[in-house]
Amino acid sequence: MKSTCLLPYCPTPVNSGARSIFRKHLDLLKQMGDCSILSAKARPVGFGWSQSAIQELIGQGYSVSFTERGLRNVIQRYYGLLYASFFKLLKFERAFGHSNPYHRYAFDPEWLYDNTMGKDLCEIHYSYWARFRTACPKVVIVHDLWSDIMWEGPTQETKELAEADLLVTVSYDDLKKLVARGLKNVHWSPPCVAEKQFPDTSDVCVVGSANRHNIEGLQWLRKGLNNGVGGSVKCYGEIGKIVQTDQRFLSLGRYKDLYDPYEKCGIVLMLTTGGTGVQIKGVEALASGRAVVARKGAMRGLPTDPAGWIEVDTVVDMCRVLKELQNDTIARRAAMERARTYYRKHLHRDLIMNSIKQKYEKLRCI
């Protein structure tokens, strides 16, 4: 199969949830045949395209091409940049809905169409560019439904998503929303994380970057965390900078291996309720068979039938559950087993990859 994959920015290094989704789909497309990566080097997209990153991807067997712009697209792009500058100055973050010109004109539609000639499949990441014509079956990877949080609303978003031959959502909640809007050919495909087995431990950790949503979650925990918790809560990633002077936490900073926090800590706290999509750290914890204690809303985007984690409403409840898991080995191991069972039912890497591969093979025959 010959495919193209439109990415807004460089997929390496895999240091974010979005990049992990990019990499998952690139691996699949390469496994199925030749894959050409399409992107841009200029704002509002194009971040991270160093020469070494390009050569790394070429060495892995991908071809890499960057957008060419006609005069009309150049003018549209500058209009989009002015739009963004104005609304960012006013701090109107909700002005960047599905059809905002800042993202909408990042690529030249004709350039994309030309690059899909002779291909079997075109995969487009993010819904901003769902309207683009392609010369082959079109798949749109819906990382987030911006209509949930932006002023624009869902009308244009729904209309343009309907033009795709297949919609792939990262969030299970988004799948249900799109089906409720009457859209067909919607498939759920969450982040892919390989299963790991680690020894039991009662240590506790929080994992995350220092974005504002994660910071809010950690501050929520700090307000109610008491000294009855055994040992310090280990903080992995940039989020640890927030609590460097708080004796209840141990800031460990960046880590090299994806599984380092989960190998060392048997209990994982999920605190972030802001934002959209699926938090990949929750998937990583479940794949590692760890006892997950989640603030209500932190495991958004995953099925709950039943949940593979313990959900709490308040920080007092979280501390109570945390103490129980630390002090009761049987309860902790039972929570770990629920996480493993959930992972194998909903999130197992082979299950996810085989399912999406079958969808792509059917599209190839259109």
C-alpha positions in Angstrom: 0.0 0.0 0.0 1.2 3.5 -0.8 0.2 6.2 1.6 0.7 9.8 2.6 0.5 11.2 6.1 -0.1 14.9 6.7 1.4 16.0 10.0 1.4 19.5 11.5 4.9 19.2 13.0 7.8 16.8 13.4 6.9 13.4 15.0 10.2 13.1 16.8 11.2 12.9 19.5 8.1 11.1 20.9 7.8 13.3 24.0 4.1 14.2 24.0 0.7 12.5 23.6 0.2 13.9 20.1 3.6 12.7 18.9 2.9 9.2 20.3 -0.2 9.2 18.1 1.8 10.4 15.1 4.3 7.6 15.6 1.7 4.9 16.1 0.1 5.7 12.8 3.4 6.2 10.9 4.6 2.8 12.1 1.4 1.2 10.9 1.5 2.9 7.5 5.2 1.9 7.0 4.3 -1.7 8.0 1.6 -1.7 5.3 3.9 -0.3 2.5 5.5 2.9 1.3 4.7 6.0 3.4 5.3 9.7 2.5 5.2 12.3 5.3 3.8 15.7 4.3 4.3 18.7 6.6 5.5 22.3 6.6 8.5 24.2 8.0 6.7 27.5 8.8 4.2 28.8 11.3 1.5 28.0 12.4 2.8 24.5 12.0 6.1 23.0 11.2 7.8 22.8 14.6 10.8 20.6 15.2 11.9 19.9 11.6 15.6 19.9 12.1 17.9 18.4 9.5 18.8 15.5 11.8 15.1 14.7 12.4 14.5 14.6 8.7 17.4 12.3 8.1 16.3 10.1 10.9 12.9 9.6 9.3 14.4 9.1 5.9 16.7 6.5 7.4 13.7 4.7 8.7 12.3 4.4 5.2 9.9 7.4 5.0 10.0 10.1 2.4 9.5 13.7 3.7 8.1 16.6 1.7 7.1 20.1 2.8 4.3 22.3 1.5 4.6 24.4 -1.5 2.5 27.6 -1.5 0.6 29.3 -4.3 0.1 33.1 -4.1 -3.5 32.6 -2.8 -2.3 30.4 0.0 0.5 32.8 0.9 -2.0 35.6 1.4 -4.4 33.4 3.3 -1.5 32.3 5.6 -0.6 35.8 6.5 -4.2 36.6 7.2 -4.2 33.6 9.6 -1.1 34.9 11.3 -2.6 38.3 11.8 -5.8 36.7 13.1 -3.8 34.7 15.7 -1.7 37.7 16.8 -4.9 39.8 17.4 -6.8 37.2 19.4 -3.8 36.0 21.3 -3.1 39.6 22.3 -6.6 39.8 23.7 -6.1 36.4 25.3 -9.2 35.1 23.5 -8.1 31.5 23.5 -11.5 30.2 22.5 -11.3 32.0 19.2 -9.4 29.1 17.6 -12.2 26.8 16.6 -12.2 24.3 13.8 -12.2 26.8 10.9 -10.0 29.5 12.4 -7.8 30.9 9.6 -4.6 30.5 11.7 -4.7 26.7 11.3 -7.0 26.5 8.3 -4.5 28.0 5.8 -1.4 26.3 7.1 -1.2 24.1 4.1 -2.0 24.6 0.4 -4.9 22.2 -0.5 -3.8 21.8 -4.1 -0.3 20.8 -2.9 -1.9 18.1 -0.8 -4.1 16.8 -3.6 -1.1 16.5 -5.9 0.7 14.5 -3.4 -2.1 12.0 -3.0 -2.1 11.1 -6.7 -1.3 7.5 -7.2 -1.7 6.7 -3.5 -3.9 4.2 -1.8 -4.6 6.2 1.4 -4.2 9.7 2.8 -4.1 10.2 6.5 -4.6 13.7 7.9 -3.9 14.5 11.5 -6.2 17.0 13.2 -9.6 18.1 11.9 -8.6 21.5 10.7 -7.7 20.1 7.3 -10.5 17.6 6.9 -12.0 19.5 4.0 -9.0 19.0 1.8 -9.7 17.0 -1.4 -7.6 13.9 -1.9 -7.1 11.6 -4.9 -7.5 8.5 -2.7 -9.5 7.4 0.4 -9.1 10.0 3.2 -8.7 9.2 6.9 -8.9 12.0 9.4 -7.3 11.4 12.9 -9.4 13.4 15.3 -7.0 14.2 18.2 -9.5 16.6 19.8 -13.0 17.9 19.1 -12.3 21.7 19.3 -16.0 22.5 19.1 -16.2 21.3 22.8 -14.3 24.3 24.0 -14.2 26.9 21.3 -16.8 29.6 20.5 -17.3 28.5 16.9 -19.4 25.4 17.7 -19.8 22.1 15.9 -21.6 23.0 12.7 -18.7 23.5 10.3 -16.6 20.9 12.1 -19.2 18.3 11.6 -19.8 19.2 7.9 -16.2 18.9 7.0 -15.5 15.8 9.0 -18.3 14.1 7.1 -16.2 14.4 3.9 -13.7 11.8 5.3 -13.9 8.1 4.3 -12.9 7.2 7.9 -12.7 9.2 11.1 -10.4 7.9 13.8 -10.8 9.3 17.3 -8.3 9.1 20.0 -11.0 9.6 22.7 -13.9 7.2 23.2 -16.0 10.1 24.3 -15.4 11.9 21.0 -16.4 8.7 19.1 -19.8 8.8 20.9 -20.2 12.5 20.2 -19.5 12.2 16.4 -21.9 9.2 16.2 -24.6 11.3 18.0 -24.0 14.0 15.3 -24.9 11.5 12.7 -21.4 10.8 11.3 -20.7 7.4 9.9 -17.5 5.4 9.6 -16.1 6.5 13.0 -13.5 4.3 14.7 -12.0 4.6 18.1 -8.2 4.0 18.3 -6.6 5.2 21.6 -2.8 5.6 22.2 -0.7 2.5 21.9 1.5 1.4 24.8 3.1 -2.0 25.1 2.2 -4.1 28.2 4.9 -4.4 30.9 5.1 -6.4 34.1 6.8 -4.9 37.2 7.2 -6.0 40.8 4.8 -4.7 43.5 5.7 -1.6 45.3 3.8 0.9 47.5 5.6 4.0 46.3 3.4 6.7 44.8 4.0 8.9 41.8 2.7 11.7 39.6 3.9 12.0 36.0 3.5 14.9 33.6 4.7 18.1 32.0 4.4 21.5 33.5 1.4 22.7 31.4 -1.3 24.7 33.2 -3.7 21.8 33.4 -1.2 19.5 35.1 -0.2 22.3 37.4 -3.8 22.9 38.5 -4.1 19.1 39.2 -1.0 19.0 41.3 -2.0 22.2 43.3 -5.4 20.5 43.9 -3.5 17.6 45.5 -1.2 19.8 47.5 -4.2 21.5 49.2 -5.3 18.2 50.8 -2.3 15.9 50.9 -1.5 15.2 54.5 1.5 13.6 56.2 -0.3 10.3 56.7 0.8 9.2 53.3 3.8 6.8 53.5 6.9 8.5 52.0 7.1 11.4 49.5 5.0 11.5 46.3 7.5 11.1 43.5 7.1 13.7 40.7 8.4 12.7 37.3 8.7 15.1 34.4 8.7 18.9 34.4 5.8 19.0 36.8 8.2 18.3 39.6 9.6 21.9 39.4 6.3 23.1 41.0 6.9 21.2 44.3 10.7 21.3 44.7 10.4 23.0 48.1 7.5 20.9 49.3 8.7 18.1 51.6 5.7 16.0 50.8 7.0 15.5 47.3 10.2 14.3 45.7 11.0 16.1 42.4 12.8 13.6 40.0 12.6 15.6 36.8 13.0 14.1 33.4 13.4 10.4 32.9 14.9 8.5 29.9 12.8 5.4 29.7 9.0 5.6 29.2 8.4 3.0 32.0 10.8 4.3 34.6 8.1 5.9 36.8 5.9 2.8 36.6 8.7 0.4 37.4 9.6 2.3 40.6 6.0 3.2 41.7 3.1 0.8 42.2 0.5 3.5 42.7 -0.1 6.3 40.1 -2.1 9.4 40.8 -4.0 10.9 37.8 -4.9 14.5 38.7 -5.5 16.5 35.5 -9.1 17.2 34.6 -8.5 20.1 32.2 -7.8 19.8 28.5 -9.2 17.5 25.9 -8.5 14.0 24.5 -7.0 11.1 26.3 -4.1 11.4 28.8 -1.4 9.0 27.6 0.0 8.8 31.1 -3.1 7.0 32.2 -2.7 4.5 29.4 0.9 4.0 30.3 0.0 3.3 34.0 -2.7 0.8 33.0 -0.3 -0.9 30.5 2.2 -1.2 33.4 -0.4 -2.9 35.6 -0.2 -0.2 38.3 -2.9 0.8 40.8 -4.4 4.0 39.4 -6.2 6.5 41.6 -7.8 9.2 39.5 -9.5 12.5 40.2 -13.0 12.5 38.6 -12.5 13.4 34.9 -8.8 12.6 34.8 -9.3 9.4 32.8 -11.5 11.0 30.3 -11.8 9.5 26.8 -11.6 5.9 28.0 -14.5 3.4 28.4 -15.8 2.9 31.9 -17.4 -0.6 31.7 -16.1 -1.1 34.4 -13.1 1.3 34.9 -9.7 -0.1 35.5 -8.9 2.6 38.1 -10.3 4.0 41.3 -12.0 7.3 40.8 -12.4 9.9 43.6 -14.3 13.1 43.8 -12.3 15.0 46.4 -8.7 15.3 47.5 -9.7 13.9 50.9 -11.1 10.8 49.2 -7.8 10.5 47.2 -5.7 10.6 50.3 -7.9 8.0 52.0 -7.7 5.6 49.1 -4.0 6.2 48.8 -3.4 5.3 52.4 -5.5 2.1 52.0 -3.5 1.0 49.0 -0.2 1.7 50.6 -1.1 -0.2 53.8 -3.1 -3.1 52.3 -1.0 -5.2 49.9 -4.1 -7.3 49.0 -6.1 -4.3 48.0 -3.2 -2.8 46.1 -2.6 -5.9 44.1 -6.3 -6.3 43.4 -6.2 -2.7 41.9 -3.2 -3.7 39.8 -5.0 -6.7 38.5 -8.0 -4.6 37.5 -5.7 -2.3 35.6 -4.2 -5.3 33.7 -7.6 -6.7 32.9 -8.8 -3.4 31.6 -5.7 -2.9 29.5 -6.1 -6.3 27.9 -9.7 -5.7 27.1 -9.6 -2.2 25.7 -6.0 -1.0 25.2 -3.8 -3.9 24.3 -1.3 -2.8 21.6 -2.0 -5.8 19.3 -5.8 -5.3 19.6 -5.6 -1.6 18.7 -3.1 -2.0 15.8 -4.9 -5.0 14.2 -8.3 -3.2 14.4 -7.1 0.0 12.6 -5.1 -2.1 10.1 -8.3 -3.9 9.1 -10.1 -0.6 8.6 -7.3 0.7 6.4 -7.2 -2.5 4.3 -10.9 -2.1 3.6 -10.4 1.5 2.5 -7.7 0.4 0.1 -10.3 -1.6 -1.8 -12.6 1.4 -2.4 
